[in-house]
Amino acid sequence: MAEYGDFSLKFSSDFFEQLDEKELEEIIAAIETDGEGFYDITMDVTKNDTEHQLISSKNSLIEHPMTLVAEAVTNNNNNSVGTGPVNFEAASGNTQRFKKLTEEDLKAIEINQYSDATKRNTKWGIGVFNAWCIEIIGKKLDLNTIRPDELSGHLRRFYAEAQPKNVSSRVTKMPADQAQEYHKNSLKNVRAAINRYLKDNGKDIDIVKDKEFKNANSMLNAKLKFNLKSGISRPTQHYQLISLDELGKINAYLQKSDPVALRFKIWYLLAIHFVTRGIEFHHQLTTTSLKFEYDKSGMEYITLNHETLQKNHQGGVDAKLEETSDKRMYSTGTNTCPVKSVKNFLQKCDKEAKALFTQCSKESLKSPEFADKWYTCEPVKPKQFSSFMPDICKNAGVQRYTAHSLRATAIQAMSDAGFATRNILFMTDHKHEESLKTYSRRPSTEQKQLISSVLENMANGGQDQSVSDPNTNSSFAADQNQQPLINSPIRISNTLIAQSFQHSNTQLCNQTKHMAGFASNSTFNNCTFNFKLDN
């Protein structure tokens, strides 16, 4: 007899009684070396036995090599209530091992490989193309049966004639000629959406790469160049970076001791330290998602104990599982320690709550100092997270920013600090370096001010007397002994440039910087750079 959960199993076999000792040893050795293969063979042998069922646990089979069949007796308080064959593979009695899915089920699985944003983009792109077909051709095209050459001809005209709707409302935001044209990225997105739709519906064609669509893609390229030459091509609007001054104001607000500010603070810290998007990440977290660990040096940190689904981290066979799970938020030992803040937040959460971010209780909103628990068990809805960053900005008295601006600022900060691209990719979950260029190749507002001042001083032949002296600039009023950094948000003179290089020359020697020209393929070790500036 052997007990397995609620079942007691009695094992027997007449087959092994007919074997001598040597034959039995050989069979046992075979089972121990390839238990899985033996299990599959015996399953085939006994699957038609109507009176006995082979136990499904391979481990049990290996532990009891003389067992081929099992008679199960269900016990309740040590009293037998019934006997008979039991199928441990499926409680329903179905002995079928594999699932049988319809073609619709298979397509549903394939479609779910995309993020919600990609699905919406595909639906939008197909909608634009179908609207053009109905208006220009007079009917929707059957993309499942259309020939590649015919589709290419229609796409060629579509790329040239596509125009956004609601032009009248767009003219209030931009010049009229620009309002009548799609942004270059929008046209590319429509093409990508049509391509995804075709692949998802089993069409073995690629409207981007296949030679049959060369004429169509040539028209798209020509259309974008024509818009640029005509002055109606709008620049790409990147997410705005948050200045250090505004980050300081945000941090000051988040130090408040109330349930709203504390919940905002934890959301804010996780968004920064795990470099995430604000809407798709936080709603996946539960009260057990955060794991508190210590590294080899004894430093405490927080990491995630499970993966999270994000726009550029959808899983799959090529996913790098370590990318999400090994990001860390370290303890600082200060009053603003992020680990300490998370622990304080968890103490205010209801023990029965499953989601990490839940609604604030009415009692805590009225009198937080008297409320033991600040949060209920009701989770924050995913769409509510989209308003977290704007609400933080409003309460902190700064310009309105989105969660993606916070992510962009974090990426820019890592880039400015000189971290290697591979390290930044690790934090952002991007797959390719090209994806980072949208974030890290842009200079900050302070750096743009510095560049403009340098070029203006050059344009004036270095004789610009209107540039204020750093010792009298208001940016240094708080600490006149502070050496100005290279990205300080002030007007500069040659003296300031010299001080900036003097202050940062050690950092330049010890850090790897992204350089252009000959320096991009060169390595500098223990070098000193001297810059001669004429006053």
Buried (B, 14 or more C-beta within 10 A) or exposed (E): EBEEEEBBBEBBBEEBEEEEEEEBEEBBEEBEEEBEEBBEEBBEEEEEEEEBBBBBBBEBBBEBBBBBBBBBBBBEEEEEEEEEBBBBBEEEEEEEEEEEEEEEEEBEEEEEEBBEEBBEBBEBBBEBBBEBBEEEEEEEBEBEEBEBEEBBBBBBBBBEEBEBEEEEEBBEEEEEEBBBBBBBEBBBBBBBBBBBBBBBEEBEBBBBEBEBBEEBBEBBEEBBEEBEEEEBBBEEEEBBBBBBEBBEBBEEBBEEEBBBBBBBBBBBBBBBBBBBBBBBBBBBBBBEBBEEEEEEEEBBBBBBEEBBEBBEBBEEEEBEEEBBBEBBBBBEEEEEBBBBBBBBBBEBBBEEBEBBBBBBBEBBEEEBEEBEBBBBBEBBEEEBBEBBBBEBBEBBEBEEBBBBBBBBBBBBBBBBEEBEBEEBBBBBBBBEEEEBEBBBEBBBBBBEBBEEBEEBBEEEEEEBEEBBEBEEBEBBEEEEEEEBBBBBBBBBBBBBBBBBBEBBBEEBEEEEEEEEEEEEEEEEEEEEEEEEEEE
